[in-house]
């Protein structure tokens, strides 16, 4: 079951945790980050399009998936804090070795599963409350009497204000960012992710009522040559039908 057992690099789909940490520390969405070449002790993050935009707001940096800005923000807020938040949101595959700036771009030691990444995003969609997935809602007998009923497994992790601001930032991904092919013409938010060499491409997104995530990848890790932007189009088609 690749949604649960397959663990892959999330790429830029990990960035919302960086910015949620920043917002949680009191930084507004219009905080300015200078997008310019930088060297962190030999680590030189590159933007996917090799273009540097100069001063950009945190909101635009997420909308356009600016790598340098995400790494700079990761350094500012502390990657240990970002990883702690991701773990609180339900990501169980993080390791101590992930406490580095490359993790701001989803460069994790192991990676994440689609199920856990989607679970973590429920906090943005649901006012800060993480909602764990439920497969079986209830079991009825032949007389429609309830034998067993699942209980909602929910836990508040983010403040409603942080969830609102990060969701607002991610709405820009669909209206004027890397996920515009997924724009379904109604309120929606999400984030694209594309890993090195196009090994895996992601889009995790949500409307006020539904959240869904997609990844495209080969089991043998050969490139799929598809970006998260293209996956957002698949998401849009699926969510329009849903």
ZATORLUM-234131 format. One record per residue (C-alpha): residue in three letters; chain; x, y, z. Coordinates in Angstrom, 2 decimals. Layout:
BEGIN
   aa  ch        X        Y        Z
  ALA   A        X        Y        Z
...
! end
This chain:
BEGIN
   aa  ch        X        Y        Z
  UNK   A     0.00     0.00     0.00
  UNK   A     2.02     2.92    -1.30
  UNK   A    -0.10     5.53     0.45
  UNK   A     1.00     4.14     3.82
  UNK   A     4.19     2.10     3.50
  UNK   A     6.07     3.98     0.76
  UNK   A     8.39     6.63     2.24
  UNK   A     9.72     9.24    -0.19
  UNK   A    11.35    12.67    -0.20
  UNK   A     8.59    15.32     0.01
  UNK   A    10.51    18.11    -1.72
  UNK   A     8.83    21.49    -1.41
  UNK   A     5.67    19.93     0.03
  UNK   A     7.61    20.12     3.33
  UNK   A     7.92    23.93     3.17
  UNK   A     4.56    24.73     4.82
  UNK   A     5.99    23.35     8.08
  UNK   A     8.85    25.86     7.85
  UNK   A     6.47    28.76     7.33
  UNK   A     3.99    27.51     9.94
  UNK   A     6.87    27.54    12.43
  UNK   A     7.69    31.11    11.40
  UNK   A     4.09    32.28    11.74
  UNK   A     3.88    30.50    15.09
  UNK   A     6.90    32.50    16.24
  UNK   A     5.08    35.71    15.40
  UNK   A     6.40    36.50    11.92
  UNK   A     3.69    37.96     9.65
  UNK   A     3.08    36.61     6.15
  UNK   A     4.55    39.80     4.67
  UNK   A     7.94    39.29     6.37
  UNK   A    10.64    40.12     3.81
  UNK   A    13.24    37.51     2.84
  UNK   A    16.06    38.41     0.44
  UNK   A    16.21    35.84    -2.34
  UNK   A    19.86    35.96    -3.39
  UNK   A    22.74    33.46    -3.61
  UNK   A    23.86    32.35    -0.17
  UNK   A    26.47    30.00     1.31
  UNK   A    25.76    28.28     4.62
  UNK   A    29.11    26.72     5.43
  UNK   A    29.39    25.09     2.03
  UNK   A    25.68    24.47     1.52
  UNK   A    24.47    26.63    -1.38
  UNK   A    20.75    26.16    -1.96
  UNK   A    19.57    26.78    -5.51
  UNK   A    16.18    27.91    -6.80
  UNK   A    14.64    25.42    -9.21
  UNK   A    14.59    27.99   -12.04
  UNK   A    18.04    29.42   -11.16
  UNK   A    16.39    32.86   -10.88
  UNK   A    16.84    35.14    -7.85
  UNK   A    14.04    37.57    -7.09
  UNK   A    15.61    39.84    -4.48
  UNK   A    13.37    40.88    -1.57
  UNK   A    10.19    38.74    -1.45
  UNK   A     7.52    38.34     1.19
  UNK   A     7.19    35.05     3.00
  UNK   A     3.78    34.63     1.32
  UNK   A     5.24    35.02    -2.18
  UNK   A     8.18    32.76    -1.31
  UNK   A     5.77    29.93    -0.53
  UNK   A     3.51    30.70    -3.48
  UNK   A     6.42    30.52    -5.93
  UNK   A     8.26    27.81    -3.97
  UNK   A    11.48    29.81    -3.64
  UNK   A    14.12    27.46    -2.26
  UNK   A    16.64    30.02    -1.01
  UNK   A    13.93    31.85     0.93
  UNK   A    12.74    28.63     2.59
  UNK   A    16.28    27.71     3.67
  UNK   A    16.89    31.21     5.05
  UNK   A    13.65    31.04     6.98
  UNK   A    14.56    27.57     8.24
  UNK   A    17.79    28.97     9.62
  UNK   A    15.97    31.92    11.18
  UNK   A    13.31    29.91    13.01
  UNK   A    15.52    26.87    13.77
  UNK   A    15.20    23.59    11.89
  UNK   A    14.86    21.72    15.18
  UNK   A    11.65    23.68    15.77
  UNK   A    10.40    22.91    12.23
  UNK   A    11.04    19.19    12.70
  UNK   A     9.37    19.23    16.11
  UNK   A     6.27    20.79    14.57
  UNK   A     6.22    18.25    11.72
  UNK   A     6.46    15.46    14.28
  UNK   A     3.63    16.99    16.35
  UNK   A     1.54    17.05    13.16
  UNK   A     2.01    13.31    12.71
  UNK   A     5.19    12.76    10.67
  UNK   A     6.85     9.72    12.30
  UNK   A     9.70     9.12     9.83
  UNK   A    11.95    12.01    10.84
  UNK   A    15.41    11.30    12.29
  UNK   A    17.97    13.25    14.30
  UNK   A    20.05    13.55    11.12
  UNK   A    17.29    15.67     9.57
  UNK   A    18.26    18.64    11.74
  UNK   A    19.94    20.50     8.87
  UNK   A    19.01    23.26     6.46
  UNK   A    18.45    20.91     3.50
  UNK   A    15.44    19.57     5.37
  UNK   A    13.73    22.94     4.76
  UNK   A    13.46    21.81     1.12
  UNK   A    12.29    18.32     2.02
  UNK   A    15.78    16.80     1.84
  UNK   A    15.10    14.30     4.60
  UNK   A    17.10    11.21     5.55
  UNK   A    14.15     8.89     4.97
  UNK   A    11.24    10.96     3.75
  UNK   A     7.51    10.84     4.44
  UNK   A     4.52     8.71     3.53
  UNK   A     1.60    10.15     1.59
  UNK   A    -0.78     9.26     4.43
  UNK   A     1.25    11.03     7.10
  UNK   A     1.88    14.08     4.93
  UNK   A    -1.84    14.39     4.23
  UNK   A    -2.60    13.90     7.93
  UNK   A    -0.20    16.72     8.82
  UNK   A    -1.87    19.06     6.31
  UNK   A    -5.24    18.52     8.02
  UNK   A    -4.06    20.94    10.71
  UNK   A    -3.94    23.74     8.12
  UNK   A    -7.34    22.76     6.69
  UNK   A    -9.06    22.28    10.04
  UNK   A    -8.26    25.33    12.14
  UNK   A    -5.11    23.87    13.66
  UNK   A    -6.61    20.47    14.56
  UNK   A    -4.91    17.35    13.22
  UNK   A    -7.46    14.74    12.16
  UNK   A    -6.17    11.20    11.93
  UNK   A    -7.69     9.17     9.10
  UNK   A   -10.46     6.69     9.83
  UNK   A   -11.06     3.78     7.43
  UNK   A   -14.12     2.19     9.09
  UNK   A   -16.75     4.60    10.41
  UNK   A   -19.08     2.06    12.00
  UNK   A   -20.04    -1.62    11.99
  UNK   A   -23.75    -2.52    11.90
  UNK   A   -25.52    -5.83    12.48
  UNK   A   -28.32    -7.21    10.30
  UNK   A   -30.81    -4.99    12.14
  UNK   A   -28.70    -1.88    11.56
  UNK   A   -27.75    -1.72    15.21
  UNK   A   -24.33    -0.21    15.82
  UNK   A   -21.83    -2.83    16.99
  UNK   A   -18.77    -0.63    16.82
  UNK   A   -18.22     3.00    15.96
  UNK   A   -14.96     4.77    15.36
  UNK   A   -14.08     7.77    17.44
  UNK   A   -12.63    10.86    15.84
  UNK   A    -8.93    11.06    16.64
  UNK   A    -8.30    14.80    16.66
  UNK   A    -5.77    16.97    18.43
  UNK   A    -5.13    20.71    18.34
  UNK   A    -1.51    21.41    17.37
  UNK   A    -1.56    24.84    15.72
  UNK   A    -3.47    27.88    16.87
  UNK   A    -6.45    28.71    14.64
  UNK   A    -4.67    31.95    13.70
  UNK   A    -1.54    30.16    12.47
  UNK   A    -3.63    27.65    10.52
  UNK   A    -5.61    30.48     8.91
  UNK   A    -2.53    32.46     7.87
  UNK   A    -0.68    29.44     6.42
  UNK   A    -3.84    28.35     4.56
  UNK   A    -4.16    31.85     3.15
  UNK   A    -0.52    31.65     2.03
  UNK   A    -1.16    28.30     0.35
  UNK   A    -4.23    29.60    -1.46
  UNK   A    -1.79    31.71    -3.48
  UNK   A    -0.12    28.51    -4.73
  UNK   A    -3.31    27.72    -6.67
  UNK   A    -4.27    31.24    -7.72
  UNK   A    -0.89    32.61    -8.78
  UNK   A     1.84    30.12    -7.97
  UNK   A     3.32    26.73    -8.77
  UNK   A    -0.08    24.99    -8.52
  UNK   A    -2.19    27.14   -10.83
  UNK   A    -3.13    24.17   -13.10
  UNK   A    -4.98    22.79   -10.07
  UNK   A    -7.16    25.88    -9.61
  UNK   A   -10.75    24.56    -9.49
  UNK   A   -12.44    27.95    -9.35
  UNK   A   -13.44    27.76    -5.70
  UNK   A   -11.58    28.26    -2.41
  UNK   A    -8.69    25.80    -2.21
  UNK   A    -5.12    25.74    -0.91
  UNK   A    -2.17    23.42    -1.30
  UNK   A     1.49    22.91    -2.08
  UNK   A     3.49    21.37    -4.89
  UNK   A     6.60    19.27    -4.37
  UNK   A     9.20    18.09    -6.87
  UNK   A    12.30    16.19    -5.78
  UNK   A    15.76    16.14    -7.33
  UNK   A    15.95    14.55   -10.79
  UNK   A    12.14    14.40   -10.89
  UNK   A    12.16    11.23    -8.82
  UNK   A     8.88    12.10    -7.07
  UNK   A     6.26    14.78    -7.70
  UNK   A     3.60    15.77    -5.17
  UNK   A     0.55    17.90    -4.66
  UNK   A    -1.29    18.07    -1.34
  UNK   A    -4.32    20.32    -1.33
  UNK   A    -7.66    20.99     0.30
  UNK   A   -10.97    22.78    -0.01
  UNK   A   -13.10    23.72     3.02
  UNK   A   -14.53    20.18     2.98
  UNK   A   -12.04    17.79     1.38
  UNK   A    -8.30    17.16     1.58
  UNK   A    -6.41    14.95    -0.87
  UNK   A    -2.80    14.25    -1.74
  UNK   A    -1.16    12.72    -4.81
  UNK   A     2.36    11.58    -5.47
  UNK   A     3.77    10.33    -8.77
  UNK   A     6.84     8.10    -8.55
  UNK   A     8.36     4.83    -9.71
  UNK   A     9.10     2.07    -7.20
  UNK   A    12.66     1.77    -8.54
  UNK   A    13.14     5.54    -8.14
  UNK   A    13.77     6.15   -11.84
  UNK   A    12.73     9.70   -12.82
  UNK   A     9.09    10.28   -13.71
  UNK   A     9.92    13.61   -15.39
  UNK   A     6.76    15.15   -13.94
  UNK   A     6.72    18.20   -11.68
  UNK   A     4.46    19.06    -8.80
  UNK   A     2.85    21.67   -11.05
  UNK   A     1.67    18.90   -13.38
  UNK   A     0.45    16.85   -10.41
  UNK   A    -1.63    19.85    -9.31
  UNK   A    -3.54    19.56   -12.59
  UNK   A    -4.36    15.92   -11.78
  UNK   A    -5.46    17.01    -8.31
  UNK   A    -7.70    19.68    -9.81
  UNK   A    -9.42    17.19   -12.12
  UNK   A    -9.95    14.75    -9.26
  UNK   A   -11.23    17.38    -6.82
  UNK   A   -13.59    18.88    -9.40
  UNK   A   -15.21    15.47    -9.77
  UNK   A   -15.24    14.91    -6.00
! end
